[in-house]
Amino acid sequence: MIKHTEEFKLEAVRIALTSGLPRDRGASDLGIGKSTLGKWVSQYRPTDLVSAPQADLARENERLRFENRVLRKEGEVLKKATQFFASQRL
């Protein structure tokens, strides 16, 4: 029985979760059994193997949503100010 390093296991799980390949194909490409890869995926999935980039995207999305809300509010204020000053001109 071959003892795989933690680094190999983590990389195998990352590949399995992000490659889009069927699990049996990914396992055979890595030279391990499908059940072994499945066990590693269930064991290491709770860690942030895939979620780190997704967490960055989620933070960026939230920042952009906030910026969008601020810009909409500023647009509303400018629209009201324009209407106010336009009515004062008459």
N, C-alpha and C positions, 0 to 999 in steps of 0.2 A: 504494500500500500504506500502510495506517494503522499508525503506530507507537504501540503502547499502552504506557502507563506501567507500571512494576513494581507500583505500588499497584493498578492496574486488573487486572493479571494475577493478583495474589495474591487479590484479592477475587473474581474470576471462579472461581478454583480453590476457594476456600472455599465459594462458593455451589454449585459443581458437586458438592462432596463432602458437603455438609450439607443441601441442599435436598430431596433425594429425587426430584427430577425426572429424567427420562431425559436423557442427555447431549446429544442433538440438540435437545431442547426448551430446555434451559438455554443452549446455544450460540446458538440463534436469539433467545432473549430478550435475550441480551447483545449481539447484533449481530455475532457472530463465527462462524466456521466450526466444525463439529464436530471436524475434525481439529486445528484450532488449539487448541481447548479441551483436547482429548486430549493434545496436546503439552505444554501448560502444566501440566496435571495431573501428567503423568509427570515434568516438570522440577521442579515446586515441591512435590510430595508429600513428599519427605524432610524438608522443613522442618516446623516445628511449627504448621502452620495449624490442623489439627483436633485434634492431640494435646495442645495446651496445656490445654483444658478437660478432656480425658480424663485427663491427667496429674494435674490437681487432684482429679478423682474417684478416681483410683487411690490417691493419697496419703490421701484421706479414708477410703476403704474400708480401707486398711491400718491407719490409726489406729483405726477402729472395730473391726476384727478384734482388734487388740491390746487395746483396752479390754474387749472381750467376753471374751478369754482371761483377763484380770486379774479381771474380775468373776466368772467361773466358778470360778477358783481360790479367790477370797474366799468364794464360796458353799460350796465344798467344805470349806474350813477351818471356817466357821461351823457347817455340818452336823455335822462331826466333833466340834467343841467342844460342841455341843448334846447329842450322843449321850454324850460323855464325862461331862458334868456331870449328865445325866439318870441315868446308871448310878451315879454317886457318891451321889446322893440316896437311893437304896434302901438 
